[in-house]
Amino acid sequence: MNTRKKTGWQRHGLSIVTSGILLLWIVLYLHANPETHWGAFFGNAIADWTGMLVMIVATKYLHEVGSAESKKVKRPAFVPKSVHEFMHEHSLMIFIVITGAGWITLFAKMHPNAKWGQVVGNIVSEWTQVLGVVVLTKGLIEVGSKESK
């Protein structure tokens, strides 16, 4: 067993690179016309890579009941056991629902065809896909996954 401590790059390389690529799409979109093919692509890429980043980071720290990756966490003394268990078992879905509500609220205040309105609309769509994956994978399995063994 390797007892050497992993570097920050080894522990967070995927989220760092993904964040960098997302930042690139944002910078390119800032200077693009959303009515061109490239502008539309950059705007859509922002939503896609935002969804990818949230899946990478959120699944690293949040958990969902039935996930092979879910770990036990210590319950603070002031939190009732039933509340702690619910929050722990569904923390990923709770996070996605709360942040999704934020994206929906922001989108509702924007013009849907404005430059950033299109991007935020695509992020709302991405969030519904992410929520769908979390909900569907609670009860459905795929051959070859850790959960199907």
Backbone as CSV, one residue per row, in Angstrom:
resi,resn,N_x,N_y,N_z,CA_x,CA_y,CA_z,C_x,C_y,C_z
1,MET,0.834,-1.186,0.000,0.000,0.000,0.000,0.877,1.247,0.000
2,ASN,0.546,2.199,-0.830,1.318,3.423,-0.944,0.935,4.371,0.184
3,THR,1.890,4.695,1.047,1.615,5.557,2.197,2.048,6.997,1.956
4,ARG,2.606,7.275,0.791,3.023,8.644,0.485,1.808,9.538,0.336
5,LYS,1.909,10.734,0.876,0.812,11.702,0.789,0.716,12.234,-0.637
6,LYS,-0.519,12.283,-1.154,-0.733,12.766,-2.512,-0.622,14.285,-2.557
7,THR,-0.112,14.792,-3.660,-0.002,16.234,-3.850,-1.380,16.815,-4.163
8,GLY,-1.498,18.125,-4.074,-2.750,18.797,-4.416,-3.158,18.512,-5.850
9,TRP,-2.198,18.446,-6.742,-2.489,18.144,-8.144,-3.057,16.736,-8.283
10,GLN,-2.464,15.778,-7.574,-2.953,14.401,-7.638,-4.362,14.274,-7.060
11,ARG,-4.666,15.061,-6.031,-5.971,14.991,-5.379,-7.043,15.791,-6.111
12,HIS,-6.652,16.868,-6.807,-7.640,17.771,-7.392,-7.403,18.078,-8.866
13,GLY,-6.544,17.320,-9.526,-6.183,17.603,-10.916,-7.373,17.659,-11.854
14,LEU,-8.309,16.728,-11.706,-9.475,16.700,-12.592,-10.319,17.957,-12.432
15,SER,-10.580,18.364,-11.202,-11.403,19.564,-11.001,-10.645,20.830,-11.409
16,ILE,-9.335,20.862,-11.250,-8.538,22.025,-11.668,-8.568,22.175,-13.189
17,VAL,-8.320,21.084,-13.898,-8.325,21.138,-15.366,-9.716,21.477,-15.888
18,THR,-10.741,20.857,-15.311,-12.113,21.142,-15.737,-12.457,22.605,-15.495
19,SER,-12.049,23.155,-14.357,-12.281,24.581,-14.066,-11.566,25.465,-15.085
20,GLY,-10.357,25.088,-15.451,-9.605,25.849,-16.447,-10.285,25.843,-17.807
21,ILE,-10.794,24.693,-18.200,-11.491,24.600,-19.485,-12.785,25.417,-19.438
22,LEU,-13.514,25.350,-18.321,-14.726,26.167,-18.159,-14.387,27.650,-18.240
23,LEU,-13.319,28.060,-17.606,-12.882,29.459,-17.665,-12.551,29.862,-19.106
24,LEU,-11.915,28.969,-19.857,-11.615,29.240,-21.262,-12.903,29.493,-22.047
25,TRP,-13.917,28.630,-21.866,-15.192,28.821,-22.578,-15.831,30.161,-22.203
26,ILE,-15.754,30.539,-20.926,-16.335,31.817,-20.491,-15.616,32.981,-21.160
27,VAL,-14.294,32.958,-21.166,-13.513,34.036,-21.788,-13.823,34.119,-23.279
28,LEU,-13.873,32.991,-23.952,-14.179,32.998,-25.385,-15.598,33.517,-25.635
29,TYR,-16.541,33.158,-24.768,-17.928,33.603,-24.947,-18.077,35.099,-24.694
30,LEU,-17.295,35.636,-23.773,-17.352,37.076,-23.485,-17.110,37.905,-24.740
31,HIS,-16.272,37.402,-25.619,-15.892,38.142,-26.819,-16.589,37.632,-28.074
32,ALA,-17.547,36.731,-27.916,-18.206,36.120,-29.072,-19.617,36.665,-29.250
33,ASN,-20.088,36.575,-30.464,-21.470,36.911,-30.780,-22.287,35.628,-30.650
34,PRO,-23.280,35.592,-29.738,-24.033,34.361,-29.523,-24.887,33.950,-30.724
35,GLU,-25.006,34.835,-31.704,-25.794,34.507,-32.894,-24.961,33.857,-33.988
36,THR,-23.675,33.642,-33.703,-22.819,32.915,-34.642,-22.674,31.477,-34.150
37,HIS,-22.203,30.614,-35.012,-22.000,29.220,-34.620,-21.026,29.107,-33.456
38,TRP,-19.892,29.820,-33.540,-18.898,29.737,-32.467,-19.440,30.309,-31.169
39,GLY,-20.127,31.429,-31.240,-20.703,32.029,-30.034,-21.709,31.099,-29.372
40,ALA,-22.585,30.500,-30.172,-23.571,29.550,-29.634,-22.859,28.342,-29.021
41,PHE,-21.812,27.875,-29.696,-21.044,26.745,-29.172,-20.417,27.078,-27.831
42,PHE,-19.765,28.244,-27.724,-19.115,28.623,-26.471,-20.137,28.722,-25.338
43,GLY,-21.303,29.309,-25.628,-22.345,29.428,-24.611,-22.840,28.077,-24.146
44,ASN,-23.050,27.159,-25.070,-23.491,25.816,-24.713,-22.396,25.070,-23.960
45,ALA,-21.149,25.275,-24.369,-20.026,24.613,-23.693,-19.927,25.067,-22.237
46,ILE,-20.248,26.334,-21.966,-20.231,26.815,-20.581,-21.193,25.985,-19.737
47,ALA,-22.404,25.774,-20.250,-23.393,24.987,-19.495,-22.928,23.544,-19.321
48,ASP,-22.430,22.938,-20.377,-21.985,21.545,-20.298,-20.845,21.366,-19.307
49,TRP,-19.856,22.232,-19.378,-18.692,22.098,-18.508,-19.008,22.520,-17.078
50,THR,-19.997,23.400,-16.892,-20.449,23.720,-15.533,-21.076,22.482,-14.911
51,GLY,-21.905,21.779,-15.684,-22.499,20.538,-15.203,-21.456,19.488,-14.897
52,MET,-20.456,19.394,-15.753,-19.389,18.421,-15.522,-18.622,18.764,-14.244
53,LEU,-18.321,20.043,-14.059,-17.581,20.459,-12.866,-18.382,20.174,-11.599
54,VAL,-19.682,20.449,-11.638,-20.481,20.192,-10.438,-20.537,18.699,-10.143
55,MET,-20.595,17.867,-11.162,-20.605,16.418,-10.927,-19.268,15.959,-10.328
56,ILE,-18.179,16.508,-10.798,-16.859,16.122,-10.275,-16.709,16.566,-8.828
57,VAL,-16.988,17.839,-8.559,-16.760,18.390,-7.225,-17.831,17.924,-6.238
58,ALA,-19.094,17.987,-6.636,-20.169,17.615,-5.711,-20.091,16.146,-5.322
59,THR,-19.785,15.280,-6.271,-19.719,13.856,-5.923,-18.477,13.523,-5.102
60,LYS,-17.524,14.441,-5.067,-16.340,14.224,-4.235,-16.677,14.466,-2.759
61,TYR,-17.573,15.403,-2.494,-17.855,15.804,-1.120,-19.262,15.438,-0.635
62,LEU,-20.193,15.238,-1.553,-21.571,14.935,-1.178,-21.877,13.481,-1.488
63,HIS,-22.924,12.961,-0.874,-23.208,11.533,-0.976,-24.676,11.303,-1.303
64,GLU,-24.950,10.106,-1.754,-26.324,9.703,-2.055,-26.487,8.261,-1.618
65,VAL,-27.603,7.968,-0.970,-27.865,6.629,-0.476,-27.793,5.643,-1.640
66,GLY,-27.161,4.511,-1.402,-27.020,3.492,-2.440,-25.755,3.628,-3.257
67,SER,-25.030,4.721,-3.101,-23.800,4.915,-3.859,-22.668,4.133,-3.198
68,ALA,-21.911,3.429,-4.007,-20.775,2.668,-3.480,-19.718,3.592,-2.895
69,GLU,-19.690,4.846,-3.347,-18.681,5.793,-2.883,-19.061,6.489,-1.580
70,SER,-20.334,6.393,-1.161,-20.773,7.088,0.048,-20.019,6.578,1.267
71,LYS,-19.601,7.520,2.095,-18.832,7.194,3.287,-19.645,7.591,4.521
72,LYS,-19.330,6.985,5.642,-19.960,7.366,6.910,-19.362,8.691,7.358
73,VAL,-20.212,9.548,7.920,-19.739,10.808,8.477,-20.216,10.903,9.917
74,LYS,-19.429,11.589,10.736,-19.756,11.722,12.149,-20.867,12.750,12.323
75,ARG,-21.852,12.394,13.134,-22.999,13.268,13.378,-22.665,14.242,14.501
76,PRO,-22.861,15.560,14.249,-22.686,16.531,15.338,-23.722,16.257,16.433
77,ALA,-23.368,16.456,17.673,-24.233,16.143,18.817,-25.555,16.912,18.786
78,PHE,-25.550,18.128,18.249,-26.758,18.955,18.262,-27.750,18.627,17.139
79,VAL,-27.385,17.742,16.220,-28.255,17.389,15.098,-28.964,16.065,15.394
80,PRO,-30.313,16.052,15.340,-31.028,14.797,15.571,-30.590,13.721,14.576
81,LYS,-30.556,12.477,15.045,-30.068,11.365,14.228,-30.839,11.241,12.917
82,SER,-32.161,11.357,12.952,-32.965,11.200,11.732,-32.663,12.304,10.715
83,VAL,-32.479,13.527,11.196,-32.150,14.640,10.298,-30.765,14.419,9.694
84,HIS,-29.810,14.022,10.525,-28.444,13.780,10.056,-28.418,12.681,9.000
85,GLU,-29.126,11.595,9.255,-29.148,10.493,8.299,-29.759,10.934,6.975
86,PHE,-30.875,11.661,7.028,-31.511,12.136,5.800,-30.574,13.059,5.029
87,MET,-29.976,14.021,5.730,-29.067,14.974,5.076,-27.865,14.252,4.459
88,HIS,-27.322,13.273,5.178,-26.170,12.532,4.670,-26.558,11.671,3.470
89,GLU,-27.669,10.965,3.583,-28.071,10.035,2.529,-28.515,10.736,1.252
90,HIS,-28.901,11.989,1.358,-29.420,12.697,0.188,-28.713,14.034,-0.060
91,SER,-27.514,14.210,0.446,-26.839,15.509,0.342,-26.588,15.934,-1.105
92,LEU,-26.290,14.990,-1.971,-26.055,15.345,-3.375,-27.334,15.858,-4.016
93,MET,-28.443,15.157,-3.821,-29.704,15.588,-4.414,-30.157,16.925,-3.810
94,ILE,-29.988,17.105,-2.513,-30.354,18.371,-1.871,-29.555,19.516,-2.473
95,PHE,-28.261,19.318,-2.649,-27.407,20.344,-3.250,-27.871,20.696,-4.664
96,ILE,-28.162,19.678,-5.460,-28.576,19.916,-6.846,-29.922,20.645,-6.884
97,VAL,-30.857,20.266,-6.027,-32.172,20.921,-5.998,-32.040,22.383,-5.567
98,ILE,-31.265,22.658,-4.526,-31.120,24.038,-4.039,-30.399,24.915,-5.072
99,THR,-29.287,24.420,-5.608,-28.573,25.237,-6.601,-29.379,25.349,-7.895
100,GLY,-30.120,24.283,-8.242,-30.990,24.337,-9.418,-32.075,25.386,-9.255
101,ALA,-32.635,25.487,-8.055,-33.637,26.528,-7.786,-33.027,27.918,-7.967
102,GLY,-31.776,28.055,-7.577,-31.076,29.330,-7.786,-30.922,29.651,-9.267
103,TRP,-30.520,28.655,-10.060,-30.377,28.861,-11.503,-31.725,29.196,-12.141
104,ILE,-32.795,28.506,-11.704,-34.130,28.769,-12.246,-34.571,30.189,-11.904
105,THR,-34.332,30.615,-10.671,-34.682,31.978,-10.255,-33.930,33.001,-11.094
106,LEU,-32.633,32.779,-11.292,-31.838,33.686,-12.118,-32.360,33.717,-13.547
107,PHE,-32.648,32.549,-14.103,-33.140,32.467,-15.479,-34.486,33.176,-15.625
108,ALA,-35.352,33.051,-14.618,-36.671,33.689,-14.669,-36.569,35.212,-14.723
109,LYS,-35.482,35.763,-14.213,-35.288,37.215,-14.200,-34.571,37.722,-15.449
110,MET,-34.142,36.805,-16.317,-33.377,37.180,-17.502,-34.233,37.051,-18.749
111,HIS,-33.852,37.773,-19.783,-34.485,37.576,-21.089,-33.888,36.290,-21.665
112,PRO,-34.737,35.309,-22.031,-34.208,34.011,-22.458,-33.355,34.054,-23.722
113,ASN,-33.533,35.077,-24.537,-32.740,35.162,-25.765,-31.565,36.118,-25.650
114,ALA,-31.383,36.715,-24.465,-30.211,37.564,-24.244,-28.969,36.671,-24.221
115,LYS,-27.804,37.281,-24.415,-26.565,36.513,-24.492,-26.403,35.580,-23.291
116,TRP,-26.482,36.089,-22.079,-26.291,35.257,-20.898,-27.567,34.515,-20.522
117,GLY,-28.722,34.976,-20.981,-29.970,34.255,-20.746,-29.945,32.887,-21.397
118,GLN,-29.373,32.808,-22.581,-29.254,31.517,-23.260,-28.353,30.568,-22.473
119,VAL,-27.255,31.097,-21.960,-26.318,30.270,-21.200,-26.977,29.758,-19.922
120,VAL,-27.634,30.660,-19.191,-28.271,30.256,-17.939,-29.407,29.273,-18.221
121,GLY,-30.136,29.462,-19.301,-31.159,28.496,-19.696,-30.563,27.127,-19.948
122,ASN,-29.409,27.093,-20.597,-28.720,25.819,-20.831,-28.224,25.206,-19.519
123,ILE,-27.807,26.041,-18.571,-27.374,25.525,-17.268,-28.566,24.923,-16.526
124,VAL,-29.740,25.567,-16.607,-30.948,24.994,-15.997,-31.217,23.615,-16.598
125,SER,-31.090,23.501,-17.903,-31.275,22.210,-18.561,-30.251,21.192,-18.067
126,GLU,-29.015,21.624,-17.940,-27.945,20.746,-17.455,-28.247,20.264,-16.037
127,TRP,-28.745,21.164,-15.191,-29.061,20.802,-13.808,-30.186,19.760,-13.754
128,THR,-31.171,19.879,-14.646,-32.243,18.877,-14.654,-31.692,17.520,-15.087
129,GLN,-30.720,17.526,-15.989,-30.084,16.267,-16.390,-29.312,15.657,-15.228
130,VAL,-28.560,16.472,-14.515,-27.784,15.991,-13.378,-28.729,15.434,-12.307
131,LEU,-29.809,16.165,-12.015,-30.785,15.680,-11.042,-31.397,14.364,-11.519
132,GLY,-31.692,14.285,-12.805,-32.235,13.057,-13.368,-31.300,11.877,-13.192
133,VAL,-30.020,12.089,-13.416,-29.032,11.013,-13.240,-29.020,10.554,-11.782
134,VAL,-29.024,11.501,-10.856,-28.997,11.144,-9.437,-30.245,10.352,-9.065
135,VAL,-31.414,10.828,-9.473,-32.671,10.159,-9.126,-32.760,8.791,-9.791
136,LEU,-32.444,8.721,-11.080,-32.558,7.449,-11.794,-31.588,6.397,-11.279
137,THR,-30.386,6.824,-10.908,-29.394,5.843,-10.450,-29.676,5.349,-9.037
138,LYS,-30.634,5.946,-8.340,-31.026,5.432,-7.024,-31.716,4.081,-7.169
139,GLY,-32.489,3.906,-8.234,-33.258,2.678,-8.378,-32.876,1.805,-9.548
140,LEU,-32.118,2.334,-10.467,-31.744,1.582,-11.660,-30.242,1.338,-11.651
141,ILE,-29.817,0.227,-12.201,-28.384,-0.082,-12.257,-27.976,-0.374,-13.691
142,GLU,-26.714,-0.391,-13.907,-26.132,-0.669,-15.210,-25.117,-1.788,-15.028
143,VAL,-25.109,-2.744,-15.937,-24.158,-3.854,-15.864,-22.742,-3.295,-15.824
144,GLY,-21.942,-3.809,-14.915,-20.551,-3.382,-14.801,-20.326,-2.301,-13.774
145,SER,-21.385,-1.687,-13.231,-21.198,-0.635,-12.234,-20.928,-1.258,-10.882
146,LYS,-20.322,-0.489,-9.972,-20.035,-0.979,-8.618,-21.327,-1.413,-7.919
147,GLU,-22.402,-0.671,-8.152,-23.655,-0.939,-7.468,-24.335,-2.224,-7.950
148,SER,-24.013,-2.699,-9.152,-24.683,-3.877,-9.674,-24.044,-5.180,-9.214
149,LYS,-22.940,-5.092,-8.513,-22.231,-6.304,-8.070,-22.735,-6.777,-6.730
